[in-house]
Amino acid sequence: MNYQVLIADDYRMIRQMFEEIIKGAGGRYSLAGTVDNAEEAITFCRFHSVDLVVMDVVMGSGMDGIDAASEIKKFSPHTKVLIVTSMPESSFIRRA
């Protein structure tokens, strides 16, 4: 099976790092797309088939990754969301 992956992170360098990981996964994963904010992640998932979203918790826009993940799961419950962060704040873990 080939899993379609969306990368959602506001830092270009982090998006590129995840892109390289996906591309190097030996055909098991394909890059569905990349976005730089939570709102775009929701919109992308509404209009594309996505199996996995790699979602940053804190993004520069108004909505955070945890709220975006909740919205995505409402209309696409089969989509898995992997929450990632470099923030040492543990309250994100409890919320996620």
N, C-alpha and C positions, 0 to 999 in steps of 0.2 A: 504494500500500500504506500502511496505517496501522500504525505501530509502537507497541506497548504498552511504556510506560516506567515503571519503578519507581525512586523516589528514596530512597536510604538514607543519612541523615546525622543525626548527633546534635544538630546546631544547627538550631533551628526557622527562623531567618532564612535560612540556606543552603538548607534544603528549600523555603522559599517562593520564593527566587530561582530555583531550578531549575524549580519549578512554573510560574512566569511564563514562563520560556524555552520550556518544553514547550507551554504553552497558546498562546503566540504563534508557534508554528512552522507555522501555516497549515494545520492538519489532517493533516500528515504524521505527527505523533506525538500520542499520547494518553496522559494520565496514568493508569497502571494503579493506582498507589497511592504512598503515602509511608510510610516507617518510620523509627524513630529509633535502631535498633541492628542489628548484624550478624545476630543470631539471628532477628530478625523478618524480615529480608530473605530468609533461607533458607526460612523457613516460608512466606512470601508466595509465593515462586517455586515451591514445591512444589504449591501449590493454585490458582495463577492462571497464565494464559498471559502471559509476559513476554518481550519481544524484547530489551530493553535495560535494564540496571541501572546507574544512576549511583551509585557506591558510594564513600563516604568511606573513607579508609584507617584513621584513628584515630577510634574511637567510644568513648563512655563505658563500654560494657559490656565483658565479658571477651574477646570475640572481635573481631579486627580485620577490616577490609574485605577484605584479601588472602586470609585464611583463608576468609571467607564466600564470596568469589568462587570459590575452589577447590571448595568444597562444592557450590555452585550448578551449576558446570560438570560435576560428576560425574553429576547426575541430569537436567540440562538443557543438554546441550552446544551447542545452537543459540543459547542466550541469550548475548548479548554483554554484557560488563561493562566499564564505563568507570570506572577508578579515579581518584579526585580527592583532592587534599589541599592544604592551605595550609601544611603543615609543610615546612620547608626541609631536612629530613633526607633525604639521598640514598639511604640503605639501603632505603627503601621502594620506590624505583624499581627497584633490582636485584631485590628480592624479587618485585615484581609481574611 
